[in-house]
Amino acid sequence: MHEEKGTYTGAAVPPIHKDTPADIVGVLRRLPPAFPGTLVELMKWRGCTVEELAENALTSRWTISRLRNDADYESSMDAIVGVCVGLSLPPAIYPEVIRKAGHSFRAIERHAAYQQLLPQMYIFGWDILQFNEALAEWGFTPIGQVD
């Protein structure tokens, strides 16, 4: 293996984000019990506006606003996964977000795909389009409003 000073030569790909374990635990401890407050806190943590998250998750500003403000809003699992991708949530955080949104992974193929792809999204720094490409490679429809 070729080694140059400052060149990464390890087998694993280094994470894109600089989220430390301390950062992640701090965020988890700050998350309120209800999903709307959790989403607000995560958006603050990532420095993300409603408009930016809507774009990053391929959803509407209206959907993000409802998720942030209406505890009774019944979101789809696809919408919540889109939010997790849009915020590039670490594997230690997204299961809690999914749970707080009233969802859980079930023993169905699409959910198995999510469980495989969400950690990769974080590690490799995928955006929603790259996430959707990976879903499509396995024969699944994309999440979000793809034109």
N, C-alpha and C positions, 0 to 999 in steps of 0.2 A: 504494500500500500504506500502510495506516495505521501510524504509528509513535508509540508512547508510550514514555516512559522505562521501562526494565526489561521491556518486552514483546518477546518473541522474534518476529522478522519474517522470518527466513531461510527458504530453500526447504526445507532438510533439517531433519529432526527431531533435536534434540540427544539424545545417548545418555542413557538412564535411569541407567546405572551411572557411577560415578566412577572406573572402572578406567583408570589411565593406562598408556601404553605401557611405562613402567618397571615398574609393578605386574605387568603381563602377562608381560613377559620374566622378571622375578624368579620368578614362579610356574612358568613353563616350565622354568627352570633347576633348580628344586627338585624337579621331578617325578621320582620313581624310575622305573626301567625297567619294572617290572611294574605291571599295572593295579590290583591291590588297594592298593598303596602310593600310587599316583596318586590313587585315589578318596579315600583317607584325607587326603592333602595338600590336595586341592581342597575337601573338606568343612571342614577347618580354616580354609582361606583364606576361605571364605564364612561361617564360623561356624555351620555347619549340623549338626544332630544326625542320627542314623539315622532317628529318627521324623519329623523335619521333611523330610528328603530323600524318605523313602518317601511322605509326603503330597504333596510338591511334584512328584514324578515319577509319581504315581498307581500306586504299586507297594507291595509289602509290606515290612515291616521285615526279614522273613526274606530277601527278595531282596537288599536293600541290605547286610545282614550277610554274606551269601554273597559278594557282589561285593567287599566289603572284606577278607574273610578267606580266600577260597579261590581261589588262582591257577588251579585246574583247572576252576572253575565255568564252564560254557559259557553265556554270556549271549546273548540275542537282540539284534539291531541295534535293535529297538524299545525294549528295556529300556535300552540305552546312550544312545539319543537321549533317552529320558525323563529319564535322569540329567543329560544335558547341559542339558535345559530346566529341570529341577528345581533345578540349581545356577546357572542363567542364565550359562552359560559364553560368553566372548567368541569371536568367529570365529577368533581366532588360537590358541585353546586346544582347542576341541572336536574338530578333526580329529586331534590328537595323542591325545586320550582315546579316540576311536573306534579308532584304530590300536592303541593299547595293549590295548584290549579284544579284539583279534583280528579286527576287522571293517574293511571298507573300503567306500567308496561304489562301487556297481556301476552299470552302464548299464541301470537299470530305473527305471520311472516313480516308484515310491515313494521310492527313494533320491534321484532328481532333486528330488522334492518336499522331502525333508529338506534338501538342499543349498540350496534356495530359501528355506525357512522358518527354518532355524536362525539365519542372520544377522538376519532380521527380528525373531525372538523376542528377541534380545539388544538390538537397537536400540530396539524399541518397548516392551520390558519385559513381553512376554507371559508368562503363566503357562501351565501345561500344558493347561488348559481352552481357552484362546485358541489355543494351538498346535493342539490337536485340532480346533477349529472351522475353522481354516484348512485342515487336512488334509481335513476333511469337505467343504468347499467344492469341493475338487478330486476328490471321490468316493472318498477313502481312508478306511479304518476308523481309528478313533482308537488311540493308543497308551495303554498302561496299563489299569487296571481301572476303567472308567467305569461307574457305576451308573445 
